[in-house]
């Protein structure tokens, strides 16, 4: 019973906080991008346009809900909530501080990789169920991309697991707090693994330069072409949550999570997450998009071999040095 | 995929293609975000690979040529402004030059220099837009592409401001008339223009770094959409697209008009003929056009800007019987005007030869063997303006 209350409480809290953060992240991104492009960004709704994301959500809620004729109704309607659930569920194992963690699983890393991988399913379902050629092409690309990038993602996540000797996220952070952050020492293992991890996470979350499944200049809106209103909003939100959670996981696995001087653990975790998140958006508004075959080449030619070498090197390091 | 790049049969019968392959017909446009207006391609896809491409234009047809037969000569400049809506200055120029040729009308030297000056500034504005939209095609409307686009627009704005100061409108200028120009430069314009040219020149490396020096941009563009010079000549492709294929052809130098015979025009060419060559030719042409614009600005002679006789009823201007063809180098290539006059105050026939239409005719030859992503890059690199294609 106690565990149920704990789970419910933390679950509700995480979803609530995550939703608000996503909205704020949306505002931040729009302002950030606007400044990069010598524009102002949202200014009208609320002070400095702070309430713009909420206005967007309200607008999307009012939109007509259209299911295309001859679309696969069940799959079409199933995909958006599934995507949102998959993205949010990952947040369950993130250690926000030493004692704020919803489910401190012994196999935390495995859990987040597995649930994260689930995120591709709704994307493909949407592509298939929409009965739209652009959506189908987007779904095909998403599937190919996610399956490929799963491999370097797992390999990169294995490096901290091997170095710290645990799959428990809190234990990984704890290890970094007592020893060194993994990007600091051994940096020759930590930094490359961190880079591979972030690249693969970007690809998993379909962010530029890896946003090929959406590719709005090629595939109109890719998988989301036929979606309107709240369903579109769910996809949109899932994407942001995914990026946010990926940043948090990256911070926990490589940047020492809640560890840091002076400020409380939660503050450090949030700061690191937001810094990574900001970096992702910096990339997004600077870079152009890869072509899908170039993306695959990057994965299989560079990231996967590098990941394998890193895992082997970490094992050697742990046995002989650490 | 590059292994599949080959010269293909644009008239391929789909039934003749591998019957085992399940081809998908993708209607690409007309309501597609990156077809540069309303353009449609029917793409036959094998997976994501294009087997055959059939371009369809005509969605923006406004019967401009027919309209030209109904209106008086002096009323035509604002009509043709709307053809190539990214470079209206050059549209007008091609038109009035045809009238002047039949009327045997002399144009004062200052007017000719002004025309060249405007044409060069317009080229800069047009190429900036071309690069910006190309980046959007590659980088998406919600990503790095928009950043380049916005930067390019910021610079283009400076030139539109200049034109606004002269003509009072930002887009459809209606400033060229038979025998010269309608508007002279206002006070302080030369300084404003100098500043704008300096600012654009300073900022050029900024978006050069975001586009032609960017690794992703290079990977997306190099060896994609190769159009060889011979085929390009055969199809009538002109302008930067032809020069990118290694053909050294520029009407400003080869058949000078306006004031181009009085300055030296350096023609920019590239050899590879791929999308990257087309992009790089445009970027280099911006530099060259800035130089030329500065040149025209510095050497601008004094004098009248219109050599036409004052008339009570300009609408009644009659052009003697005869026919003529005038071609000028617009930012997109050779814009031709073929005028048949029957001695009345309206043209008997006015045919406009748009450069973009001929650029688009390369698509069925270039697209097969590429992916859908490349199709966007190729279309963007050809820089078509649908208003000009369909008229």
Contacts between the chains, C-beta under 8 A, distances in Angstrom:
chain1	res1	chain2	res2	distance
A	33	B	146	7.7
A	33	B	147	7.6
A	36	B	147	5.6
A	37	B	146	6.5
A	37	B	147	5.2
A	37	B	150	3.7
A	37	B	151	7.1
A	38	B	150	6.6
A	38	B	151	7.5
A	38	B	154	5.8
A	39	B	150	6.7
A	133	B	24	6.4
A	133	B	26	5.4
A	134	B	26	7.9
A	137	B	26	8.0
A	137	B	48	6.6
A	137	B	372	6.7
A	140	B	48	7.6
A	141	B	48	7.9
A	208	B	139	7.0
A	208	B	140	6.5
A	208	B	142	7.9
A	208	B	143	4.1
A	208	B	144	6.3
A	209	B	143	8.0
A	209	B	144	7.7
A	209	B	216	6.0
A	211	B	140	6.6
A	211	B	143	6.9
A	212	B	373	7.8
A	214	B	140	7.7
A	215	B	140	6.6
A	215	B	373	7.1
A	216	B	33	6.2
A	216	B	140	5.4
A	216	B	141	5.4
A	216	B	142	6.6
A	217	B	33	6.1
A	217	B	34	4.2
A	217	B	136	6.1
A	217	B	137	5.0
A	217	B	138	7.4
A	217	B	139	7.7
A	217	B	140	5.2
A	217	B	141	6.3
A	217	B	145	7.1
A	217	B	376	5.8
A	218	B	34	7.1
A	218	B	372	5.6
A	218	B	373	5.3
A	218	B	375	7.9
A	218	B	376	5.1
A	219	B	372	7.4
A	220	B	32	6.2
A	220	B	33	6.3
A	284	B	143	5.5
A	284	B	144	7.1
A	285	B	143	6.5
A	285	B	144	5.9
A	285	B	146	7.5
A	285	B	147	5.4
A	286	B	144	4.9
A	286	B	147	6.4
A	286	B	210	7.3
A	287	B	139	7.0
A	287	B	143	7.2
A	287	B	144	4.5
A	287	B	214	7.5
A	287	B	216	5.9
A	288	B	135	6.7
A	288	B	138	4.5
A	288	B	139	3.7
A	288	B	143	7.4
A	288	B	144	5.1
A	288	B	145	6.1
A	288	B	214	6.5
A	288	B	216	4.7
A	288	B	217	5.5
A	288	B	220	6.7
A	289	B	138	6.1
A	289	B	139	5.5
A	289	B	140	5.8
A	289	B	143	6.8
A	289	B	144	7.9
A	289	B	145	7.7
A	289	B	216	7.3
A	289	B	220	7.7
A	289	B	373	7.9
A	290	B	216	6.2
A	290	B	219	7.4
A	290	B	220	7.5
A	291	B	219	7.6
A	291	B	220	6.0
A	291	B	371	6.6
A	291	B	373	4.6
A	291	B	374	6.9
A	292	B	48	7.2
A	292	B	371	7.2
A	292	B	373	6.7
A	293	B	1	5.6
A	293	B	371	7.2
A	294	B	219	5.7
A	294	B	220	7.7
